[in-house]
Every structure is written in structure tokens, then in C-alpha cells.
Amino acid sequence: MQSDALFSLGEPAGAPSAPAGSGGADGFTEVGPDSPLPVRMRPASLDELVGQEHLLAPGAPLRQLVSGGAPMSVILWGPPGSGKTTIAHLVARATDRRFVAMSALSAGVKDVRAVIDAARRQRRSGGPQTVLFIDEVHRFSKTQQDSLLAAVEDRTVTLLAATTENPYFSVISPLLSRCVLLTLQPLDDEAVRGLLRRAVADERGLGGALILEPAAEDHLVRLAAGDVRKALTALEAAAASAGALGTGRIDLATAEQAVDVAAVRYDRDGDAHYDVISAFIKSMRGSDVDAALHWLARMLVAGEDARFIARRLVIFASEDVGMADPSALSVATAAAHAVEYVGLPEAQLNLAQAVIHMATAPKSNSATTAIGAAIADVRAGRGGPVPRGLRDAHYAGARGLGHGAGYRYPHDDQRGVLTQQYVPDDLVGTDYYQPSQHGGERAVAARLPLLRRIVRGLPAPATRPDASPRPEAPGTRADASAAPAEAPEPRVDTSGGRPAAPGDSAETSPAATQASGPAPTAAAADGDRTAGPPEAGAEKDGGRVAAGEGQQ
């Protein structure tokens, strides 16, 4: 018979169970006076189970499982120390069913099939039903989980499986669909505190031999972080320290000396990995610098890959800070380089600096929404051929195809911008980029309407003597070819797309010259933004790019 620190495996060949009172009848290791305190303090009945009230109501699946009222297969999903193995003990001892326990750490397909074969023989001979408990079931491979399907389907065995990882990712769908999923929650501080006090007073625990001072109790509760096994292990260590010192009290100093590092609830391959990084990014986005530093510290202490954190910062710099503070991208990429160049633990300083910059920077997701809307239009089939004036005119024969014809060189205009169509015909007048009024992007928001008017050849907004310039009606579209007729085209070399000689550029159009006057106020700039057609706006709303964390 194989065994591990928690329990012994049942006889795979279906050998008769040990007689009652031998300690091995339920498949678990016998509890003795030298067993760890968490083992000795396991509840002897369902009434002693602390927490999980949502699963303990009359008629609830957990009560039916323990009482044997319904032979349903169950998957217990919860963090360490939430009571999964305790529930298995209660099931093993509460009914006359044959109970076999195994760990996915050491068992294989051969062991599983041996238990199923023995259960099938027991069932045919009129023997008791078999309950198969598999701890850490997520460690079973797909093939090992497949071996359970038929036996669970026809109830040759009643499966009781425990996992700390999300079963929707770690358990195959056919097995999950054959079981009832019970989600166990971490114990709150008061539940952990109650179990500590029970362990101090109960004969199975310390038997009242020591007094746990309130400050020490608070310390143990805090270190446990919802893991009752961690709390009881820490209490046992503190009790041993108090005994060595010859004192009958566990004070704060003794508790701190016994256990000085809290359990970090974090699994680089499990749910906590995604939950913590999500909280980290949302805290930076919400400008809570202190929360962001907490989540950064939790990842660093838990051993998260610093390169992963740095990559998220680089994404965040463009996704959530963007044009409101363009320097954020430089800070993030510098931090990523520092992680590669310096490494931990020193690189935690670089990461912290970058996190502080991101959290306290002005925020804008305009880059995210702009590229998302543009991608949505492309995927929807919008966007025709490249305008002829923008096509490559450098190869032989391009002139004969008309490539580059009519292209106007922006540097020949004293403003560096002129009227010209740069988008396909069916996207003329579409606005993807919508700047915010945050940080450095406010200046861009004031300048952009003027740029769009010049490029699109739109007239300047009409003004009244008694009013400020009136913004153009949103949704206005203009053909870029509608430049004033009196504006002569520049003479260009169509083979190269550049002016034939310096200083030989055309005069700017009157409309463009008028538009180049003083920059509009921020209020006017807001009104000057042109918008795409209604269908384009609808596509933009549904087409935001899922860049990194923005869609979590």
C-alpha cells in the first residue's frame, strides 16, 4: 500500500478493508497523538465544519454527500485549507460505503482501473457502493481523467475529487459534466480565529495547556490568509516554542519567532495568477498607486516572472495612459530593459518606479479605441483600393499606371500639411482617433480639428460678430478632392512623387490658408471634431481592440 503525508491509498486490487478500529478502514492514515495539529483537529462531524455555510443548508449537495443520501459524484474546488480533505474524511466515516482514497500525485491509470474493477465486482456481488476520493485531481492527465468517465457515468464508483485549480481549465469537460461542482470559499478571519481557539481548548489540540494572547492570535490569523491549515500549523509551532521557553503563554514575540512569513495566496499557473494581475492593472488604471504597489509586491513575493510584469507595464503604457502621457511608454520599456539587464531583486525598484508612474499618470485609452475601431472597419470589409496618388511610384512602369499622379508633398507647404485624400473612398471623413482632455493629450485635442479641416479641405467654421466660432455639425463628410478650384496643383515628378525642383511648390489654397489661422479654443476644438457615419460609430463601439488587460 502506497502512502503520502496525508493518507494511504486504498488497496488497488480491492482487498478487504481493514477491520474497524485499525485506523485504515477509511483509506486515510490513522490519527495519533503525534499527528500534526491540523490533522488532529479535523472535524469529527459535519456540525463541526466551520465556514462554507452556503453548502451546509438542509438538502444541499454537501449534506447529501456526507449522509449518503444520494450517490452523486462531486468535485470540490477551493483554495488550500478551505476544508476539501476534511469533507472527504467526513464522507469516509459517515456511511457504510466502501471508501478508497488516492492522490493524483502518486496514482496512475493502473491504480484507477484497479479500484474501478474492484468496485464493479463489489457491486455485482451485492457489496457496498464504492466512493473514490482523488486529491489534487487537476494533476491527472487527460488520459487519466478519461479512465474515470465510464465508471462515474454508470455509478460504478461515486467520485469525490478535490482541486485547488479552476476545474473549468484543469478538469476535462466530460468528467466535469458528470459531477456536481461545489465551490469552497476561503475562511474569513473570524472562522480562522474560532478554529484557533478550539484548537487551544480541545483535548485533541493543546487541551488548554497554553494561553494564546490576543496579539499573538491576531498575528496567526493575519498570517493564515484564510488557510486554516496554515493557522493551525503556525499555532503548533508557537506552542512548541513556548514549551521550549518554559512558559504557559503564547505571546506575540513567541508567535513571530515561530512563523514570520505569511502564506501568499498565489499560484503562477492557477486562477490567482490571472486574478492578481487583473487587480494590478485595474488598480493602475484607477490611479490607486498604493493598491497597485500591493499587487506588485504580492506577485514579487510569490515568485512571479518579473518579465511578465514588465510586459504588462509596456502594454498598459499605451493601452491606458497613451497620449495623455507619451513618456509612460518610455518608462515602461526602460523598466522592462532593466529587468533583463539588472534582474531581481534589484529590478523590483525599477518595476516599482514604473508602476508609480503608470498609476499617477493622466489616463487616456484613445489609442486602444482608435485601433480597435480601425480594425473593426477592416474586418467588416470597409476600405477600398489605395488612392492612386499614394501608390508606390518608384518601380518601372508605375508612371504608366498612374501611380503617384497628383500626390502633393506636405513639406512644400509652409504649414507642413495640405489638402489631400489619404484614405480609401469609402472611409473619407471617418474619425478613429478621439483624443481626451487629459494631460498632454489636451494639446493634441486642440490641434486635431484644425489638422482634419486642412487635410480634408473643409471650410473654416462660420463665425458671428456676437458669438465665438460655431462648431461644424458632427458627422460631416467631405470629399478631399473638393479643394477650391483656384488653388493650382504643385508640379510633381510622378515617378518619384516629389517636387521637380526646390521652391517650385504650389500656392496653398485660400480655404487652407484661412484654416491656418489661430488655433481654436479647447471648447471650439471639441465641437470641430467630425464623426463618422452612424454605422461606423456602431462598429467602433463593438470593435475595441482586446489589447492586454483592457477587456478583463
N, C-alpha and C positions, 0 to 999 in steps of 0.2 A: 504493500500500500504506500503510494506516494503521499507526501505531505508538504505543507509550507507553513509559514509563521501563523497563518490564520486558522487553517483547518486541514483535516486529512481528506484525501479523495475517497469516495466510496469505492467498494470493490468493483472494478470494471466488468468482471465476469459474472456478476450477480450472485456472489457468495452470500450466505445468510448473514444478516446483520448481527452485530454483537449483542449479547443479552443486555436487558435493561440494567442500568446502573453501572455498566462497564465504562461509560464515558464515550464510546464510539458509535452508539446506536444511531445517532442522527447525522453521522458523517463529519462532524466537527470535532476538533481537538477537545479533550476533556478539560474543564476549567478546574484549576487547582489553586491553592493558596499562593503559589509563586507565579501565577499567571499575571500578565500586565493588568494594571488597574482598569483600563478601558474594557478589557475582556471580562474581568470580574464584575464590573458594573453594568453589563448589558442587561436590559430589562428582561424580567422573567415572564412578563405577560404584556399584552397589548395595552393594558391600562397604565403601565409604567413608561410607555413610549412618550417622549417629550417632542413637541413640535409636530408638524405635518397634520395639523387639525383638519385641513381640507381633505385628507384622505381617511379620516377616522370616523366619519359620520355613520350612523346606523345604515347598513345595507351597502356601504361604499365598497368598491372592489378590494381594498386592502383588508377590511374586516372579513369579507367573504374568503379571501385567500388564506388568512390566518386560521379561520374557523373550519375551513374545508367545506364550506357550504356550496362552492361552485368550483369545478376543476378547470379554471381558466388559466391560461399562460400569461405571464406578466413580465414586463421589462421595467425595472426600477432605475430611473435616471436621476442622479443628483450629485452634488459635489462631495468630496471626501468628508467623512464624519457626520453625514446627514442621516444615517441610520439604515443604509441598504443591507449591510451584513446582519444587523440586529433583526431586521424584519425576516431575513432568511432563517435565523435562529428560532424566531417565534413560530414560523411556519413548520419548521422541523419538529418542534416539541409540542405543538398544539393539537396534532391529529395523529391518527394511526396509519397514515400513509407512509410508504417506504420513501425515505429521503436520501438522495445522493448529491453530494457537493463536490464540485471540481473548480479549479481555477484555470482560466484561459491562458495563464502564464506558463502552465506546465502540461496541460492536457492537449491531446491531439484528436484527429478524426477517429483513430482506432479506439481511443478511450470513449468517445461519444457513442460510437456504434456499439461498443460492448455494453454500455449502460442501456441503450435502446433495445438491444436484443434481449437482455435480462428482463427489462420491463415488459417486453412483449410476452415472454414466457410466463412471467408472473401473472399477467393479465389473462392469458389463456387458461391457466390453472386455477383461476379464481382468487388469486392473491391480491394484496393491497395495491392501490394505484401508486405509481412512482412519480415523485416530484424531483426534478433535476435542477439543481441550483448551479449556475455558472457565473462566477465572479469575473469582472473585467471582460465581459463578453465582447467588447469592441476590439479586443486583441485577437479574436478569432479571425482567421482569413475568410474570404468569401466561400471557399470550398468547405471550410469547417462549419460555417453557418448554414450552408446548403444541406449539410448532412443532418440537420435538425428538422428540416421542413416537414417531411412526411410524418415523422413521429409526433410533432406538435399538431399537425393537421388532423390526424385521426385520434389524438389524445392518448397515444401510447404512453407519452410522458406529459406531465404538466411542467412547463418550463418556467423557471424563476431566474431571470437574468438581471445582473446589476452592471451598470456602466456609469462612469463619470463624464463621458463624452456624449455629445449630441447624437442620439440614435438615428436621427434622420440623415446623418452623414456617415456614421460608423456601423450601422446595422443594415443589412440588405433589406430592401423593401418587402420581398415576400415573407420574410420572417417577422418584420415589423407589423405587417398586416394581419398576422395570425395571433398577435399578442395585444394585451391591453397595456398601454404605456402610462405609468404612474410617475409623475414628476415630483421629486422631493426637493424642498427648499432648504437653503442654509438655515441653521438655527439662529435665532436672534440672540442678542446679548443676555436677555433675561432668562431664556431657556438654558443657555450655557451656564449662567450663574446658578440656576436651580440645580443643575446636574452636579456642579462642583460642590454645592452644599450637601447634596445627597451623598456624594462620594466621601465627604469628610465624616458624616454621621453614620452611614450604613455600615453594618458588620462586614459586608462584602468588600468595603473600601477601607478607610482608615479607622473605622469603628470609634470615632470620637476621641482618638488618642492625641490629636493635634487640633489647635485652633488656627483657622485661616483668617488673618486680619483683613479688614475691608480693603485697604490699599493694595494688598497682595492679591486679593480676589479680583479687584478691578484690573490689575496688571495681567492676570491669567486670562480673563475674559477678553481683554483687548488683543492679546497675542493670539488667541484661538481663531479670531476672524471667522466665527461661525462653525468651526470644525471642533466638535465635542471630543473627538479622539485626541486632537492636539491639546485641548484644555486638560483632559484627564492625565495625559502623559506628562504635561508640564507640572500638574499638581503632584504626581508621584515623584518626579524629580525634586521638587521643592520639599516634599516630605522627607525624602532621603537626606537632603542637605540639612534640614532641621534636626533630624535624628543624629546625624554626624556631629552637629554642634551641641547636642545635648540639651536642646530647648524644646519646649512643648508648643511653640507658636511658629507659624509661618508668616514672617513679616515681609515687607516689600523688598528689603535688601536680599533676603533669602530667595525670594521668588525671582528677582532679577538675576541673581547669581546662577540660579539653576537653568533658566532659559532666557536668553537675551535677544533672540531673533524671532520676529513674528513669521507665521506661515503666510506666504504671499499666494493668494488665490489666483493663479495664472498658469495656463498651460499653453506652450507655444504652438501646439498642434490642435488645440481644442477651442471651445467657444470663447473662453476668456481672452484668447489672443485677439479675436475679432471684436469682442465687446470692449476691451480696454483701448484698442487703437481707435475704435469708433468714438469712445468717450474723449479720448485725447484730441482728436480732430475737431469734434463738436465744441470742446472747451476753447480751443484756439479760435474757432470761428465765432464763438460767442464772446470773445475778448476777455475771458476769465483766465488771466495769466496764472493765478495760483492753482486752479484746478488743472490746467494744462501741465504745470510742473509736477503736480502729484502723479498724474498718469504717466508722465515721462519717468519719474522715479520708480514707479511700480514696474514698468517694463524693464528698466535697467537692473533693478534688484532681482527680478525674476530671470534675468539672463537672456532677454530678447536680443536678437541680432541688431546691433546698432546701425548697420547698413539699411535695414528695413525701416527703422525710424527715420533715418536721413532721407530715404527715398520719399517717404510720406511728406516730409517737410518741403521737399522740392516741388512735389505736386501741389501741396497746399499753397505755396507761394504764388502760383499762377491761378489756381482754382478759386481761392477765396480772398486773396489780397490783391493780386493782379495789378491793374493800372493805378489803383489808389495809392500804391507804394511800390513802384517798379524795382526799387532796391531790394525788396524782400527776396526776389529770385536769386540775386547775387549772394545774399546772406545764406540762403538755404543751400545753394550749390557749394559755397565755401565751407559750410558745416559738413556737407557730405564728403568733400575732399579731405577735411580734417579727420573725419572718422577713418578714412582709408590711410591717411598719412601718419596720424598720431596713434589712433587706436584707443581702446578703453584701457584703464579707467579715465585717463586724462580727457579723452574726447567727450566725456559727459559734460564738460564745461562748454565746449563748442555747441553741443546739442542744446544745452540749457539757454545759451545766448540766442540761438536761432529761435527757440520756442518763445522766449520772451519777446523777440522782435515780431514774430508772427501774431502772437496774441494781442499785443498792444498796437499793432499797425492798423490804419484805416482799412476797411474791407470793401471789396468790390468783386462780384462774380461775373462781371461783364464779359471777360474773356471766355468763361465757361459757357454762358448763354449764347454768345456770338457764334462760337464754333459749333455748338450744338444745333443752333438754328440753320447754319450753313450746311452742315452735314445732313440734316433732315430734308432740306430742299434737294440736295444732290440725290439722296436715296429715293426721293419722291419723283425723280426724273426731270426736275426743273434745271434749266441751264442748257442753252444751245451751243452752237459752234463758237470757237474763239473769234472775236471780231477781226476782220482782215488786217486792220492797221496794227494789231498786236501780235500777229503771227510772225514766226521766225523768217527773216528775210536775208539770211546770210548764205544760204546754200545756192548752188547754181540752179537757175530756173525758177527761183522764188518770185522774181520780179514779174515774170510772165504769168504767174498765178495770182498776181495782185497782192502778194503778202507784203505787209508794211506800208501799203499805199495809204496816204492820209494821216500817218502817225505824226503826232505833234510832240516835240521834245520839251518836257516841262522846264528844263534848265534854261531854255531860251526865253522864258517869261521871267520878268524881274521878281515876280512873287514866288516862283518855283512851282506853280500849279496853274493849270489851264483847263478849259472845257474839252472833254474827251470821253468817249464811251469805253469803259474798261470791262464791263460785264456782258454776258450774253443778252440778246434782245429781250428774252422773257423775264429777266431779272432787273431790268432798268428801274431804278427808283427804290429797290429793296434795301432796307436798313437792317443789318445784322447786329452791328455794334451799338449798344445803348449805354453810354458812359454814366456813371453815378456822379453824385456831387461830393464824394468822399475823398479827402486827402488830395494828392496830386492830380487825380482824375478830374477835379473840378475845372482846371485849366483846359484839359482836353475837351470837356463838355462844352466849354465856351467857344472853343476854336472849331469844333467839328461841324456845326451847321454852316459856317462860312465856307469851309472846305467843300462840303457837299454841294452848296449852291454853285460854286465856281466850276467844279468838275462836271456837274450835271447841266450847267448852263441855265440855271433857274434865275428869274429876276429877283432883285432885292425886294424885301417886304415893303409894301406901301406904307407911307407914314402920313400922319395928320398933324397939322400945326399944333393942336392941343393935346396930343397923345404921343406916347412913346411908340416906336415901330411895332406894328401889329404882326404877330407871327403868321406864317403861312398855314393854310389848312392842312392838318395831318392827312397822310395818305396820298398827297400829290405825287404824281409820276410825271416825269418829263423825258422826252427823247433827247439824248445827248447831242444829237445832230441838229437840234433846234437853236444853235448859236446864231446871233444876228448876222444877217447876210452881208453887212458892210465890213465884217471882220475878215480880212484876207487870210488865206491859209499860208503857213510857212512853206518855203521851198525846201523840200527834203529829198535826200537820196533814198529811193525806195529799196535799194539793195541792201542798205545798211541801217536804214531807219534813223539817221542822224542828219542834222542840217548840212548843206553842202559846204558852207563856209562860216567861220565865226562871225557873229554880228549880223548875219543875214536872216534873222528870225522875223516872224510876222509880228504886226502890232497886235496887242491884246484887244479883245472885243470890248465895246462900250459896256455891255452888261457885266462882263467880268471885272472891268475897271471900277464900275460902280459898286460891285460886291466887295471890292478890296478895301473899302473904307474902314473906319474904326470898328474894332471887334464889338459885337453886340454884348449887352449885359448878360449876366447869368440867367436872369428871368427871360430875356428875349431869346437867348440860346435854347432854353428849354422848349419854347414854343416853335422854334425854327426847325426842330428835328422832323424830318419826313419819315413816314412809316410806310411799310409795305402794304399790299392789298390785304383784305381780311383773311383770305385763305393762307397767306404767308404767315400772318400772325398766329393763326391756329396751329400751323405746323411748328412754329417756333416753340409754342407752349408745350407741345408734346415731344419735342425733339432735343431737349437739353442733353448735352453730352454727359455720359456717365464717367466723368474723369475722376478716378480715385474715389475719395470719400464723399463727394458731393451728393451721391444718390443713396447713401446709407441711411 
